[in-house]
């Protein structure tokens, strides 16, 4: 699979200076963690789940979570497990069908080995498990169960802990909780693919819900915990993990209180004005703003609960030609001693040593999401990906 692989080769050639790389479930963890992109959640109870997965893969989705936790009723868990086993068997029989990376969000540690055993040969389609309400105390049993299931099945399985517990949010327990989480994920570093932020749960602790005119970063109690998570768990010194962006809850805006957040200037040519209006109508301007803030705050990828959110996440994850040029200049072997140089675009300073970690991270993003041609913007990428 590859990002934008659903586009025709000639379209990709027109859009990309460097096309996104191909990857699969066996690719290195560093590649998969960066390539998760817009991770689409779906209830595990959907009766045509296998068809839904194939359809979304054909529309550009590269990672999905099949949920047995908050998205389904407590009474439906057993039926959801049975449905998962059936749907995986269905998918396993569709030889040659390209599938996204598939993860299952469980409720208890015991579900992990049980589901792996019940999936049988179709476990080869499973990339891992999403672990809810992760803390050191609650998380270690999940990670131990995953390690045991991996050993029993002989199939590599990754974990994606969700950071969403009140202990992490509350000021008096945050540092202790973060340090415990850091110990737990470091112990199982080889199995932790990414850390996911459960901002909806954070908001619920205070009876809050951000409006479509707001981003997670406008809710200060939420922004503070995102900052602290990245501070301790997202460092670029080799100790950090990929931290993914929070979910965007909205599909349409029934009534807008504030002016649109989507600037007019990138949309002034051709049919782009119509595209801008469509994005605003569907509450996408807030989503685009939040994705940009995710990236500015060190997050990569995003939890998504609606297929319409996938393309904006991927379009804004593509490395611009300017970013790529700066990163390549900084990482030239002859620059190993440091120094300062002017950007090839002559609009900024590139300081080799302080900007090296940014450049390395940018090059990894360029590998998995590609590099846009010099005259291609995120608007072009959005427009090319929208079905005609």
Secondary structure, 3 states (H helix, E strand, C coil): CCCCCCCCHHHHHHHEEECCCCCCCCCCHHHHHHHCCEEEEEECCCCCHHHHHHHHHHCCCCEEEEECCCCCCHHHHHHHHHHHHHHHHHHHCCCCCCCCEEEEEECCHHHHHHHHHHHHHHHHHEEEEEECCCCHHHHHHHHHHHHHHHHHHCCCCEEEEEECCHHHHCHHHHHHHHHHHHHHHHHCHHHECCEEECHHHHHHCCCCCCCCCCCHHHCHHHHHHHHHHHHHHCCCCCCCCCEEEEEECCCCCCCCCCCCCCCCHHHCCCCHHHHHHHHHHCCHHHHHHHHHHHHHCCCCCEEECCCHHHHHHHHHHCECHHHHHHHHHHCCHHHCCCCEEECCCCCCEEEHHHHHHHHHHHHHHHHHHCEECCCCCHHHHHHHHCCC
